[in-house]
Amino acid sequence: MFSDYSNEYRAISYLYKLPNPKDMNLNIITYTIYLPIIVFITVRIGWLCYKNGELFLFTLFEDKSLVKSINNLLLIGYYLTNIGYAIITISYWETIHNVVEVINSLTFTLGKIILILAVLHYNNIFWLQLTHKHKFLKQ
């Protein structure tokens, strides 16, 4: 493909760090699989936590406006955390050369995100319960 321009291509690729066209890079395919999955997980889990979390927060605080505010802040924080982590994950992805690496990379990355979200979710529940107990003990 670049036989006529091999010297020019080498010079340009050296300056701009272009990949060798002979190497197969499956990162773009992996990104196109990863992004819809992570968007679905983020939106679906965020909405479930938002709807069900409102009932949980109402049993803790009983003030409807406070519950709405806390629930909205938790949802915004959740979305921002997911978007940030998804972008950082893509920026640090190594070059993928075959289908096995695509599957390994996707399962590892998605599993890591799901585990982090579970830890954050239980962390929020812990701190909300602790806040409620502290408030209850003061009364």
Backbone as CSV, one residue per row, in Angstrom:
resi,resn,N_x,N_y,N_z,CA_x,CA_y,CA_z,C_x,C_y,C_z
1,MET,0.823,-1.198,0.000,0.000,0.000,0.000,0.865,1.259,0.000
2,PHE,1.918,1.266,0.818,2.779,2.420,0.915,4.150,2.167,0.274
3,SER,4.209,1.269,-0.695,5.507,0.928,-1.285,6.127,2.116,-2.015
4,ASP,5.311,2.936,-2.678,5.839,4.091,-3.394,6.286,5.206,-2.447
5,TYR,5.659,5.271,-1.304,5.924,6.371,-0.384,6.515,5.887,0.935
6,SER,7.264,4.805,0.917,7.730,4.215,2.170,8.626,5.153,2.965
7,ASN,9.505,5.887,2.318,10.372,6.807,3.053,9.582,7.962,3.658
8,GLU,8.634,8.503,2.877,7.809,9.593,3.394,6.928,9.098,4.539
9,TYR,6.382,7.888,4.365,5.525,7.352,5.429,6.329,7.131,6.700
10,ARG,7.536,6.595,6.577,8.378,6.387,7.756,8.677,7.706,8.447
11,ALA,8.951,8.731,7.678,9.250,10.040,8.271,8.020,10.608,8.968
12,ILE,6.864,10.516,8.314,5.631,11.033,8.925,5.239,10.200,10.136
13,SER,5.351,8.878,10.035,4.968,8.026,11.163,5.896,8.239,12.341
14,TYR,7.160,8.557,12.070,8.092,8.850,13.156,7.693,10.146,13.855
15,LEU,7.313,11.148,13.074,6.946,12.436,13.659,5.615,12.370,14.408
16,TYR,4.637,11.698,13.823,3.292,11.679,14.393,2.934,10.365,15.084
17,LYS,3.884,9.450,15.171,3.688,8.156,15.809,2.475,7.420,15.237
18,LEU,2.396,7.348,13.926,1.318,6.625,13.257,1.549,5.126,13.369
19,PRO,0.473,4.342,13.509,0.652,2.883,13.570,1.040,2.329,12.208
20,ASN,1.676,1.213,12.252,2.048,0.523,11.025,0.776,-0.023,10.387
21,PRO,0.507,0.270,9.112,-0.739,-0.203,8.499,-0.810,-1.715,8.376
22,LYS,0.314,-2.411,8.509,0.308,-3.871,8.414,-0.196,-4.513,9.709
23,ASP,-0.080,-3.811,10.835,-0.566,-4.341,12.115,-2.073,-4.175,12.193
24,MET,-2.742,-5.214,12.707,-4.182,-5.115,12.876,-4.466,-4.646,14.294
25,ASN,-5.242,-3.602,14.407,-5.572,-3.025,15.700,-7.080,-3.122,15.891
26,LEU,-7.502,-3.861,16.897,-8.931,-4.065,17.139,-9.480,-3.132,18.216
27,ASN,-8.751,-2.104,18.587,-9.215,-1.200,19.631,-10.507,-0.489,19.251
28,ILE,-10.618,-0.043,18.014,-11.830,0.664,17.592,-13.049,-0.253,17.695
29,ILE,-12.901,-1.498,17.306,-14.002,-2.461,17.431,-14.344,-2.686,18.900
30,THR,-13.321,-2.784,19.738,-13.549,-2.968,21.166,-14.263,-1.764,21.767
31,TYR,-13.875,-0.566,21.351,-14.551,0.644,21.851,-16.010,0.675,21.434
32,THR,-16.300,0.256,20.197,-17.688,0.281,19.736,-18.546,-0.776,20.430
33,ILE,-17.935,-1.807,20.952,-18.676,-2.783,21.762,-18.802,-2.273,23.200
34,TYR,-17.715,-1.714,23.727,-17.639,-1.272,25.121,-18.581,-0.106,25.415
35,LEU,-18.594,0.892,24.557,-19.358,2.105,24.846,-20.863,1.873,24.981
36,PRO,-21.536,1.148,24.066,-22.969,0.913,24.278,-23.261,0.085,25.539
37,ILE,-22.387,-0.868,25.844,-22.603,-1.681,27.049,-22.480,-0.826,28.295
38,ILE,-21.448,0.018,28.353,-21.244,0.826,29.547,-22.320,1.906,29.676
39,VAL,-22.798,2.426,28.552,-23.895,3.400,28.611,-25.161,2.721,29.126
40,PHE,-25.453,1.512,28.637,-26.631,0.784,29.112,-26.531,0.490,30.606
41,ILE,-25.377,-0.007,31.046,-25.193,-0.311,32.466,-25.342,0.954,33.305
42,THR,-24.732,2.032,32.875,-24.784,3.282,33.627,-26.206,3.803,33.747
43,VAL,-26.905,3.878,32.645,-28.258,4.440,32.662,-29.220,3.522,33.407
44,ARG,-29.161,2.236,33.127,-30.112,1.291,33.745,-29.916,1.189,35.261
45,ILE,-28.692,0.990,35.698,-28.425,0.869,37.132,-28.653,2.197,37.832
46,GLY,-28.269,3.294,37.188,-28.505,4.610,37.780,-29.986,4.875,37.999
47,TRP,-30.790,4.529,37.013,-32.233,4.743,37.141,-32.844,3.835,38.213
48,LEU,-32.399,2.578,38.273,-32.910,1.672,39.318,-32.549,2.171,40.714
49,CYS,-31.315,2.598,40.875,-30.899,3.125,42.184,-31.633,4.412,42.515
50,TYR,-31.894,5.232,41.515,-32.606,6.490,41.733,-34.031,6.222,42.200
51,LYS,-34.729,5.336,41.519,-36.128,5.048,41.871,-36.235,4.335,43.227
52,ASN,-35.460,3.281,43.412,-35.548,2.520,44.655,-34.870,3.231,45.820
53,GLY,-33.862,4.020,45.518,-33.162,4.745,46.568,-34.012,5.831,47.194
54,GLU,-34.957,6.364,46.442,-35.834,7.397,46.987,-36.666,6.852,48.145
55,LEU,-37.160,5.640,48.008,-37.922,5.023,49.105,-37.030,4.772,50.315
56,PHE,-35.813,4.311,50.060,-34.864,4.073,51.144,-34.521,5.380,51.858
57,LEU,-34.258,6.428,51.097,-33.923,7.716,51.694,-35.109,8.300,52.461
58,PHE,-36.306,8.078,51.968,-37.484,8.603,52.665,-37.663,7.947,54.030
59,THR,-37.322,6.667,54.148,-37.406,6.021,55.465,-36.339,6.559,56.412
60,LEU,-35.243,7.071,55.873,-34.190,7.618,56.723,-34.440,9.055,57.131
61,PHE,-34.921,9.889,56.212,-34.976,11.320,56.482,-36.372,11.902,56.611
62,GLU,-37.369,11.341,56.007,-38.768,11.730,56.109,-39.097,13.113,55.562
63,ASP,-38.136,13.918,55.196,-38.367,15.222,54.584,-38.282,15.051,53.071
64,LYS,-39.426,15.252,52.398,-39.504,14.951,50.964,-38.543,15.807,50.132
65,SER,-38.409,17.082,50.444,-37.510,17.936,49.657,-36.044,17.553,49.885
66,LEU,-35.694,17.168,51.114,-34.329,16.721,51.403,-34.035,15.406,50.685
67,VAL,-35.000,14.503,50.676,-34.842,13.213,50.000,-34.639,13.425,48.499
68,LYS,-35.438,14.298,47.889,-35.289,14.581,46.446,-33.915,15.164,46.153
69,SER,-33.468,16.104,46.986,-32.164,16.737,46.769,-31.023,15.731,46.885
70,ILE,-31.058,14.917,47.942,-30.008,13.918,48.138,-30.017,12.898,47.003
71,ASN,-31.192,12.466,46.603,-31.300,11.471,45.535,-30.784,12.022,44.206
72,ASN,-31.111,13.281,43.906,-30.599,13.892,42.676,-29.080,14.046,42.714
73,LEU,-28.547,14.442,43.870,-27.092,14.567,43.998,-26.397,13.221,43.847
74,LEU,-26.980,12.175,44.411,-26.401,10.838,44.268,-26.420,10.381,42.810
75,LEU,-27.503,10.677,42.097,-27.594,10.285,40.685,-26.569,11.050,39.843
76,ILE,-26.428,12.344,40.073,-25.445,13.133,39.329,-24.035,12.640,39.622
77,GLY,-23.734,12.389,40.884,-22.418,11.864,41.244,-22.151,10.513,40.613
78,TYR,-23.179,9.682,40.563,-23.058,8.363,39.942,-22.738,8.491,38.462
79,TYR,-23.498,9.333,37.755,-23.249,9.510,36.321,-21.865,10.095,36.060
80,LEU,-21.468,11.095,36.833,-20.152,11.709,36.623,-19.027,10.713,36.897
81,THR,-19.182,9.910,37.944,-18.168,8.899,38.249,-18.047,7.891,37.111
82,ASN,-19.185,7.427,36.601,-19.162,6.451,35.502,-18.587,7.023,34.225
83,ILE,-18.986,8.231,33.867,-18.475,8.851,32.646,-16.961,9.052,32.757
84,GLY,-16.526,9.562,33.887,-15.094,9.778,34.093,-14.303,8.494,34.039
85,TYR,-14.800,7.467,34.702,-14.074,6.197,34.704,-14.056,5.561,33.314
86,ALA,-15.160,5.668,32.587,-15.207,5.097,31.233,-14.217,5.800,30.314
87,ILE,-14.102,7.107,30.426,-13.161,7.854,29.586,-11.722,7.520,29.959
88,ILE,-11.434,7.458,31.251,-10.080,7.117,31.691,-9.724,5.703,31.243
89,THR,-10.667,4.790,31.327,-10.425,3.413,30.904,-10.058,3.348,29.427
90,ILE,-10.776,4.075,28.599,-10.478,4.071,27.164,-9.099,4.665,26.897
91,SER,-8.736,5.694,27.621,-7.456,6.336,27.347,-6.260,5.463,27.730
92,TYR,-6.443,4.539,28.659,-5.344,3.675,29.078,-5.406,2.264,28.486
93,TRP,-6.297,2.040,27.539,-6.430,0.727,26.936,-5.200,0.416,26.087
94,GLU,-4.669,-0.779,26.258,-3.523,-1.185,25.450,-3.999,-1.641,24.072
95,THR,-3.078,-1.754,23.149,-3.409,-2.177,21.791,-3.875,-3.638,21.810
96,ILE,-4.975,-3.878,21.117,-5.579,-5.208,21.062,-5.374,-5.753,19.649
97,HIS,-4.856,-6.983,19.564,-4.486,-7.537,18.260,-5.346,-8.699,17.801
98,ASN,-6.098,-9.353,18.704,-6.905,-10.489,18.260,-8.205,-10.547,19.055
99,VAL,-9.087,-11.438,18.650,-10.429,-11.519,19.236,-10.375,-11.956,20.699
100,VAL,-9.452,-12.817,21.038,-9.323,-13.259,22.428,-8.977,-12.078,23.326
101,GLU,-8.093,-11.212,22.867,-7.748,-10.020,23.642,-8.933,-9.068,23.752
102,VAL,-9.763,-8.998,22.718,-10.974,-8.169,22.774,-11.880,-8.662,23.887
103,ILE,-12.147,-9.961,23.921,-13.036,-10.533,24.933,-12.440,-10.380,26.326
104,ASN,-11.150,-10.668,26.481,-10.498,-10.515,27.781,-10.527,-9.080,28.256
105,SER,-10.243,-8.164,27.371,-10.215,-6.755,27.743,-11.603,-6.257,28.129
106,LEU,-12.615,-6.626,27.345,-13.985,-6.203,27.654,-14.477,-6.779,28.974
107,THR,-14.274,-8.070,29.186,-14.771,-8.674,30.427,-14.043,-8.123,31.641
108,PHE,-12.746,-7.930,31.545,-11.994,-7.378,32.673,-12.428,-5.954,32.981
109,THR,-12.543,-5.133,31.957,-12.904,-3.722,32.163,-14.328,-3.582,32.669
110,LEU,-15.272,-4.282,32.064,-16.662,-4.198,32.518,-16.827,-4.776,33.911
111,GLY,-16.159,-5.880,34.198,-16.223,-6.453,35.542,-15.659,-5.516,36.588
112,LYS,-14.569,-4.844,36.257,-13.959,-3.895,37.189,-14.906,-2.729,37.462
113,ILE,-15.550,-2.218,36.424,-16.494,-1.110,36.602,-17.682,-1.542,37.451
114,ILE,-18.215,-2.726,37.207,-19.362,-3.203,37.979,-18.988,-3.389,39.454
115,LEU,-17.811,-3.924,39.726,-17.372,-4.072,41.117,-17.162,-2.721,41.800
116,ILE,-16.587,-1.780,41.094,-16.406,-0.439,41.676,-17.750,0.200,41.982
117,LEU,-18.715,0.036,41.087,-20.046,0.590,41.330,-20.717,-0.059,42.536
118,ALA,-20.533,-1.357,42.691,-21.110,-2.040,43.856,-20.488,-1.518,45.151
119,VAL,-19.172,-1.331,45.156,-18.502,-0.801,46.354,-18.993,0.618,46.659
120,LEU,-19.119,1.445,45.620,-19.616,2.807,45.830,-21.053,2.803,46.344
121,HIS,-21.874,1.912,45.815,-23.272,1.822,46.250,-23.367,1.451,47.727
122,TYR,-22.634,0.417,48.137,-22.674,0.022,49.549,-22.015,1.058,50.448
123,ASN,-21.044,1.767,49.933,-20.433,2.852,50.690,-21.455,3.968,50.950
124,ASN,-22.233,4.323,49.925,-23.282,5.329,50.108,-24.325,4.882,51.121
125,ILE,-24.744,3.633,51.038,-25.732,3.120,51.990,-25.175,3.162,53.412
126,PHE,-23.933,2.764,53.580,-23.300,2.795,54.902,-23.300,4.201,55.487
127,TRP,-22.859,5.186,54.701,-22.769,6.551,55.213,-24.144,7.156,55.456
128,LEU,-25.125,6.837,54.643,-26.471,7.340,54.878,-27.062,6.741,56.151
129,GLN,-26.834,5.451,56.377,-27.326,4.825,57.610,-26.615,5.396,58.829
130,LEU,-25.321,5.611,58.703,-24.559,6.185,59.810,-25.042,7.596,60.129
131,THR,-25.320,8.380,59.096,-25.853,9.729,59.290,-27.205,9.672,59.976
132,HIS,-28.030,8.744,59.570,-29.346,8.593,60.179,-29.234,8.177,61.648
133,LYS,-28.356,7.239,61.963,-28.185,6.809,63.346,-27.657,7.956,64.209
134,HIS,-26.730,8.727,63.655,-26.176,9.878,64.394,-27.256,10.897,64.667
135,LYS,-28.102,11.150,63.680,-29.215,12.083,63.847,-30.209,11.554,64.875
136,PHE,-30.471,10.250,64.836,-31.419,9.624,65.758,-30.890,9.668,67.191
137,LEU,-29.592,9.472,67.380,-29.003,9.494,68.723,-28.984,10.895,69.321
138,LYS,-28.913,11.924,68.487,-28.923,13.301,68.976,-30.287,13.684,69.529
139,GLN,-31.351,13.060,69.017,-32.704,13.413,69.469,-33.028,12.753,70.739
